[in-house]
Amino acid sequence: MTDVPPVRLSPSAPRSPVIVADDDPALLQVIAEVLEEAGFDVLAVASGDEVLALLKSGVRPCLVLCDLVMPGLSVAELFAGLATDARSRHVPLVIMTGGRGEVLPQVAYVLQKPFTLTELVDVVSHASAMRRSAQSDSDG
């Protein structure tokens, strides 16, 4: 994994949630708890289909963190679903995988399993900071 500089969240930072998708309930719970303890709002789901349903319901996440291999939608299909909506087109994806990461334009980072909890928080912090920076650039 590439070294990612730690990013500290500003208390005034927008509170867009992180959507976490993994079909392993135990891993999903641990990731959600760690990210919540780090100050993120987390929406945890078990599939790519549920990610798209959240987006269609109006949820605007700072990023989507998902397992590379899950039942239902593939990462490529999830990316295609994100890319079709102007509101979610620039939402970064962070992929977790025990194998080789799928390279797609919207994949901000690939977290190689096993990863440490510190690596998880640092990558999510950095990717969400990139998202906030991109939003402020497009707003101004």
Secondary structure, 3 states (H helix, E strand, C coil): CCCCCCCCCCCCCCCCCEEEECCCHHHHHHHHHHHHHCCCCEEEECCHHHHHHHHHCCCCCCEEEEECCCCCCCHHHHHHHHHCCCCCCCCCEEEEECCCCCCCCCEEEEEECCCCHHHHHHHHHHHHHHHHHHHHHHHC
